Amino acid sequence: MGSHDSVTELNDHFIATMNAGDLDGALSCWTDDTVFHTADGAVTGMDNLRRELQAFIDTKPTLTIEELHRIEAGDTTLVSLKWHLDGTAPDGEPISMGAVDANVFRRQADGTWRILIDNPFHSVHTGADA
């Protein structure tokens, strides 16, 4: 399911895997040394990222994204995107959330792309409107 051959294809792969509840497929989008910024601060390492993404997958999400801006510099790309997630909270109540994300992607030695830095709540952290 999906490809890592471009930043756009990687984003499409991430959305498809999250919506399918495929945690391992979603995790394949990140580098091993990724930094993922949460409401509580940055987490590093795949074990921590797994816990963070599992919480999103547990909502049985319908995730959508809209790319807002992209800056490319060789093997590094900065992408700003707006995301929205509808799902179900642990108590069974519907939830809806979203924000503007800031992602740094890095091309790997094999030519594929992975997320190096992910700040899914960038707009919340900076006080900007989503």
GROMACS elastic network, one bead per residue, 0.5 to 0.9 nm:
[ bonds ]
;  ai    aj funct       b0    kb
    1    13     6  0.67608   500
    1    16     6  0.77881   500
    1    17     6  0.77667   500
    1    25     6  0.81295   500
    2     9     6  0.67405   500
    2    10     6  0.72030   500
    2    12     6  0.69151   500
    2    14     6  0.81708   500
    2    16     6  0.77484   500
    2    17     6  0.85567   500
    3     6     6  0.75715   500
    3     9     6  0.54893   500
    3    10     6  0.58763   500
    3    12     6  0.81092   500
    3    13     6  0.62179   500
    3   112     6  0.84407   500
    4     7     6  0.71088   500
    4     8     6  0.84990   500
    4     9     6  0.58925   500
    4    11     6  0.84856   500
    4    13     6  0.75576   500
    4    28     6  0.88464   500
    4    29     6  0.74416   500
    4   111     6  0.87085   500
    4   112     6  0.51692   500
    4   113     6  0.53952   500
    4   114     6  0.71873   500
    5     8     6  0.84292   500
    5     9     6  0.64016   500
    5    10     6  0.70350   500
    5   107     6  0.89586   500
    5   111     6  0.69222   500
    5   113     6  0.61473   500
    6     9     6  0.51492   500
    6    10     6  0.60828   500
    6    11     6  0.86236   500
    6   107     6  0.85874   500
    6   111     6  0.87555   500
    6   112     6  0.67673   500
    6   113     6  0.60470   500
    7    10     6  0.50317   500
    7    11     6  0.62199   500
    7    12     6  0.86443   500
    7    77     6  0.80205   500
    7    79     6  0.88678   500
    7   105     6  0.71876   500
    7   106     6  0.89447   500
    7   107     6  0.88768   500
    7   112     6  0.87150   500
    7   113     6  0.62121   500
    7   114     6  0.78626   500
    7   115     6  0.88273   500
    8    11     6  0.51877   500
    8    12     6  0.62648   500
    8    13     6  0.86370   500
    9    13     6  0.60782   500
    9    14     6  0.85940   500
   10    14     6  0.61702   500
   10    15     6  0.87351   500
   10    29     6  0.65718   500
   10   112     6  0.88642   500
   10   113     6  0.69799   500
   10   114     6  0.73957   500
   10   115     6  0.87622   500
   11    14     6  0.50428   500
   11    15     6  0.63115   500
   11    16     6  0.86633   500
   11    29     6  0.81614   500
   11    65     6  0.84481   500
   12    15     6  0.52704   500
   12    16     6  0.62238   500
   12    17     6  0.86490   500
   12    65     6  0.89733   500
   13    16     6  0.51724   500
   13    17     6  0.60988   500
   13    18     6  0.85324   500
   13    25     6  0.79666   500
   13    26     6  0.74900   500
   13    29     6  0.79272   500
   14    17     6  0.52538   500
   14    18     6  0.60547   500
   14    19     6  0.84939   500
   14    25     6  0.74245   500
   14    26     6  0.51917   500
   14    27     6  0.83087   500
   14    28     6  0.84871   500
   14    29     6  0.66275   500
   15    18     6  0.52509   500
   15    19     6  0.60529   500
   15    20     6  0.84668   500
   15    26     6  0.79737   500
   15    62     6  0.85842   500
   15    63     6  0.62164   500
   15    64     6  0.68202   500
   15    65     6  0.78789   500
   16    19     6  0.52766   500
   16    20     6  0.60899   500
   16    21     6  0.86340   500
   16    22     6  0.84420   500
   16    25     6  0.89109   500
   16    26     6  0.83715   500
   16    63     6  0.84925   500
   17    21     6  0.60673   500
   17    23     6  0.69946   500
   17    24     6  0.83159   500
   17    25     6  0.56360   500
   17    26     6  0.53608   500
   18    21     6  0.50584   500
   18    22     6  0.58887   500
   18    23     6  0.68109   500
   18    25     6  0.80170   500
   18    26     6  0.60697   500
   18    53     6  0.85240   500
   18    56     6  0.80901   500
   18    57     6  0.62598   500
   18    60     6  0.83889   500
   18    61     6  0.70295   500
   18    62     6  0.80241   500
   18    63     6  0.72441   500
   19    22     6  0.76883   500
   19    57     6  0.76854   500
   19    60     6  0.70364   500
   19    61     6  0.55458   500
   19    62     6  0.54756   500
   19    63     6  0.62324   500
   20    23     6  0.86745   500
   20    57     6  0.85996   500
   20    60     6  0.81729   500
   20    61     6  0.83547   500
   20    62     6  0.89069   500
   21    25     6  0.88270   500
   21    26     6  0.85905   500
   21    54     6  0.87840   500
   21    57     6  0.55871   500
   21    58     6  0.79394   500
   21    60     6  0.67968   500
   21    61     6  0.79192   500
   22    25     6  0.53165   500
   22    26     6  0.62700   500
   22    27     6  0.87182   500
   22    57     6  0.80225   500
   23    26     6  0.50742   500
   23    27     6  0.60886   500
   23    28     6  0.86792   500
   23    50     6  0.74670   500
   23    53     6  0.71736   500
   23    54     6  0.67709   500
   23    57     6  0.72815   500
   24    27     6  0.50071   500
   24    28     6  0.62929   500
   24    50     6  0.83847   500
   25    28     6  0.52627   500
   25    29     6  0.74232   500
   26    29     6  0.57785   500
   26    30     6  0.81338   500
   26    53     6  0.81095   500
   27    30     6  0.58873   500
   27    31     6  0.87131   500
   27    46     6  0.76849   500
   27    49     6  0.77182   500
   27    50     6  0.69910   500
   27    53     6  0.80489   500
   28    31     6  0.77833   500
   28   114     6  0.78240   500
   29   113     6  0.77566   500
   29   114     6  0.51347   500
   29   115     6  0.60152   500
   30    33     6  0.81373   500
   30    34     6  0.62042   500
   30    46     6  0.83922   500
   30   105     6  0.86378   500
   30   113     6  0.85632   500
   30   116     6  0.62296   500
   30   117     6  0.84190   500
   30   118     6  0.89342   500
   31    34     6  0.51446   500
   31    35     6  0.88418   500
   31    45     6  0.88261   500
   31    46     6  0.84334   500
   31   106     6  0.83896   500
   31   108     6  0.88367   500
   31   113     6  0.88743   500
   31   114     6  0.56055   500
   31   115     6  0.59681   500
   31   116     6  0.56397   500
   31   117     6  0.88210   500
   32    44     6  0.85900   500
   32    45     6  0.62343   500
   32    46     6  0.62046   500
   32   116     6  0.83651   500
   33    44     6  0.66656   500
   33    45     6  0.59056   500
   33    46     6  0.78422   500
   33   116     6  0.70192   500
   33   117     6  0.89727   500
   34    43     6  0.83540   500
   34    44     6  0.58345   500
   34    45     6  0.63422   500
   34    46     6  0.77248   500
   34    49     6  0.84315   500
   34   115     6  0.68981   500
   34   117     6  0.56910   500
   34   118     6  0.77991   500
   35    42     6  0.62891   500
   35    43     6  0.58353   500
   35    45     6  0.74433   500
   35    49     6  0.85333   500
   35   115     6  0.87781   500
   35   116     6  0.63891   500
   35   118     6  0.63366   500
   35   119     6  0.83418   500
   36    41     6  0.83588   500
   36    42     6  0.54930   500
   36    43     6  0.52674   500
   36    44     6  0.63266   500
   36    45     6  0.87707   500
   36    48     6  0.88615   500
   36    49     6  0.69371   500
   36    52     6  0.87487   500
   36   116     6  0.83805   500
   36   117     6  0.59661   500
   36   119     6  0.60420   500
   36   120     6  0.80112   500
   37    40     6  0.77997   500
   37    41     6  0.55035   500
   37    43     6  0.61835   500
   37    44     6  0.87232   500
   37   117     6  0.79189   500
   37   118     6  0.61823   500
   37   120     6  0.69594   500
   37   121     6  0.76367   500
   37   122     6  0.85223   500
   38    41     6  0.50562   500
   38    42     6  0.58074   500
   38    43     6  0.72368   500
   38    52     6  0.82404   500
   38   119     6  0.71128   500
   38   120     6  0.74313   500
   38   121     6  0.71261   500
   39    42     6  0.82793   500
   39   121     6  0.73770   500
   39   124     6  0.86567   500
   39   125     6  0.79228   500
   40    43     6  0.87983   500
   42   119     6  0.86354   500
   43    48     6  0.62515   500
   43    49     6  0.69665   500
   43    52     6  0.88515   500
   44    47     6  0.82066   500
   44    48     6  0.62782   500
   44    49     6  0.68460   500
   45    48     6  0.56276   500
   45    49     6  0.62683   500
   45    50     6  0.86426   500
   46    50     6  0.58427   500
   46    51     6  0.86170   500
   47    50     6  0.50711   500
   47    51     6  0.65305   500
   47    52     6  0.88985   500
   48    51     6  0.52327   500
   48    52     6  0.64171   500
   48    53     6  0.88012   500
   49    52     6  0.50505   500
   49    53     6  0.61297   500
   49    54     6  0.83877   500
   50    53     6  0.53128   500
   50    54     6  0.59355   500
   50    55     6  0.87302   500
   51    54     6  0.51273   500
   51    55     6  0.65314   500
   52    55     6  0.54917   500
   52    56     6  0.70525   500
   53    56     6  0.51613   500
   53    57     6  0.62217   500
   53    58     6  0.85606   500
   54    58     6  0.59273   500
   54    59     6  0.88135   500
   55    58     6  0.51858   500
   55    59     6  0.70029   500
   56    59     6  0.55628   500
   56    60     6  0.75155   500
   56    61     6  0.69555   500
   56    85     6  0.87772   500
   56    87     6  0.85935   500
   57    60     6  0.54080   500
   57    61     6  0.61693   500
   57    87     6  0.89136   500
   58    61     6  0.76672   500
   58    87     6  0.85903   500
   58    88     6  0.80630   500
   58    89     6  0.81588   500
   58    90     6  0.79598   500
   59    62     6  0.88373   500
   59    86     6  0.80602   500
   59    89     6  0.57699   500
   59    90     6  0.73045   500
   59    94     6  0.88698   500
   59    95     6  0.81921   500
   60    86     6  0.83055   500
   60    87     6  0.54812   500
   60    88     6  0.64648   500
   60    89     6  0.89597   500
   61    85     6  0.60475   500
   61    86     6  0.56068   500
   61    88     6  0.74777   500
   62    84     6  0.81166   500
   62    85     6  0.55517   500
   62    86     6  0.52446   500
   62    87     6  0.63208   500
   63    83     6  0.71272   500
   63    84     6  0.57457   500
   63    86     6  0.66679   500
   63    87     6  0.86128   500
   64    82     6  0.83487   500
   64    83     6  0.56428   500
   64    84     6  0.53836   500
   64    85     6  0.65716   500
   65    81     6  0.65044   500
   65    82     6  0.55141   500
   65    84     6  0.64236   500
   65    85     6  0.89065   500
   66    80     6  0.88373   500
   66    81     6  0.54683   500
   66    82     6  0.51474   500
   66    83     6  0.64195   500
   66    84     6  0.88992   500
   67    70     6  0.77854   500
   67    79     6  0.72669   500
   67    80     6  0.62289   500
   67    82     6  0.63711   500
   67    83     6  0.86345   500
   68    79     6  0.75822   500
   68    80     6  0.54507   500
   68    82     6  0.68124   500
   68   100     6  0.88015   500
   69    78     6  0.82032   500
   69    79     6  0.57939   500
   69    80     6  0.51315   500
   69    81     6  0.68852   500
   70    77     6  0.69847   500
   70    78     6  0.56966   500
   70    80     6  0.64217   500
   70    81     6  0.87912   500
   71    76     6  0.85635   500
   71    77     6  0.56750   500
   71    78     6  0.51813   500
   71    79     6  0.65762   500
   71    80     6  0.89948   500
   72    75     6  0.77680   500
   72    76     6  0.61304   500
   72    78     6  0.64711   500
   72    79     6  0.85923   500
   73    76     6  0.52871   500
   73    77     6  0.60473   500
   73    78     6  0.84552   500
   74    77     6  0.76492   500
   74   107     6  0.85161   500
   75   105     6  0.81079   500
   75   106     6  0.56142   500
   75   108     6  0.79185   500
   75   113     6  0.87056   500
   76   104     6  0.68979   500
   76   105     6  0.56212   500
   76   107     6  0.64487   500
   77   103     6  0.80737   500
   77   104     6  0.56606   500
   77   105     6  0.50543   500
   77   106     6  0.65484   500
   77   107     6  0.85108   500
   78   102     6  0.71604   500
   78   103     6  0.57101   500
   78   105     6  0.63671   500
   79   101     6  0.79858   500
   79   102     6  0.58567   500
   79   103     6  0.52051   500
   79   104     6  0.64369   500
   79   105     6  0.78005   500
   80   100     6  0.68287   500
   80   101     6  0.55635   500
   80   103     6  0.64344   500
   81    99     6  0.84351   500
   81   100     6  0.55568   500
   81   101     6  0.52082   500
   81   102     6  0.66854   500
   81   103     6  0.81934   500
   81   120     6  0.89188   500
   82    98     6  0.72843   500
   82    99     6  0.58324   500
   82   101     6  0.60609   500
   82   120     6  0.89556   500
   82   130     6  0.70100   500
   83    97     6  0.83768   500
   83    98     6  0.52954   500
   83    99     6  0.57565   500
   83   100     6  0.63146   500
   83   101     6  0.71084   500
   83   120     6  0.81964   500
   83   130     6  0.88121   500
   84    96     6  0.73535   500
   84    97     6  0.57939   500
   84    99     6  0.68978   500
   85    95     6  0.80016   500
   85    96     6  0.56773   500
   85    97     6  0.53444   500
   85    98     6  0.60209   500
   86    94     6  0.73460   500
   86    95     6  0.57148   500
   86    97     6  0.66303   500
   86    98     6  0.87600   500
   87    93     6  0.85889   500
   87    94     6  0.58219   500
   87    95     6  0.52499   500
   87    96     6  0.64582   500
   87    97     6  0.87672   500
   88    91     6  0.78404   500
   88    92     6  0.56406   500
   88    93     6  0.56135   500
   88    95     6  0.54599   500
   88    96     6  0.84273   500
   89    92     6  0.52651   500
   89    93     6  0.52932   500
   89    94     6  0.60268   500
   89    95     6  0.60164   500
   90    93     6  0.73942   500
   91    94     6  0.88579   500
   98   120     6  0.86754   500
   98   121     6  0.80104   500
   98   130     6  0.72667   500
   99   120     6  0.68901   500
   99   121     6  0.55840   500
   99   122     6  0.71338   500
   99   123     6  0.58976   500
   99   124     6  0.69652   500
   99   129     6  0.79359   500
  100   119     6  0.87010   500
  100   120     6  0.66876   500
  100   121     6  0.62227   500
  100   122     6  0.57419   500
  100   123     6  0.50433   500
  100   124     6  0.79072   500
  100   128     6  0.84403   500
  100   129     6  0.79779   500
  100   130     6  0.52304   500
  101   118     6  0.73774   500
  101   119     6  0.55882   500
  101   121     6  0.56909   500
  101   122     6  0.51137   500
  101   123     6  0.68864   500
  101   130     6  0.89863   500
  102   117     6  0.80756   500
  102   118     6  0.61930   500
  102   119     6  0.52150   500
  102   120     6  0.64229   500
  102   121     6  0.80009   500
  102   122     6  0.59412   500
  102   123     6  0.85840   500
  103   115     6  0.68382   500
  103   116     6  0.75793   500
  103   117     6  0.55668   500
  103   119     6  0.62030   500
  103   120     6  0.77732   500
  104   114     6  0.87040   500
  104   115     6  0.59702   500
  104   116     6  0.55768   500
  104   118     6  0.65694   500
  104   119     6  0.89264   500
  105   113     6  0.65217   500
  105   114     6  0.55567   500
  105   116     6  0.54141   500
  105   117     6  0.70671   500
  105   118     6  0.86932   500
  106   112     6  0.84822   500
  106   113     6  0.56601   500
  106   114     6  0.55996   500
  106   115     6  0.62896   500
  106   116     6  0.61424   500
  107   110     6  0.80067   500
  107   111     6  0.58451   500
  107   112     6  0.56107   500
  107   114     6  0.65126   500
  107   115     6  0.88920   500
  108   111     6  0.52767   500
  108   112     6  0.53581   500
  108   113     6  0.58013   500
  108   114     6  0.71384   500
  109   112     6  0.74661   500
  110   113     6  0.87917   500
  115   118     6  0.67616   500
  118   121     6  0.89132   500
  118   122     6  0.88949   500
  119   122     6  0.53441   500
  119   125     6  0.88238   500
  120   123     6  0.82468   500
  120   124     6  0.89434   500
  121   124     6  0.52147   500
  121   125     6  0.61955   500
  121   126     6  0.86507   500
  122   125     6  0.50894   500
  122   126     6  0.60868   500
  122   127     6  0.83147   500
  122   128     6  0.80790   500
  122   130     6  0.89482   500
  123   126     6  0.52244   500
  123   127     6  0.57166   500
  123   129     6  0.60414   500
  123   130     6  0.58317   500
  124   127     6  0.51010   500
  124   128     6  0.63989   500
  124   129     6  0.75431   500
  124   130     6  0.77968   500
  125   128     6  0.78906   500
  126   129     6  0.88766   500
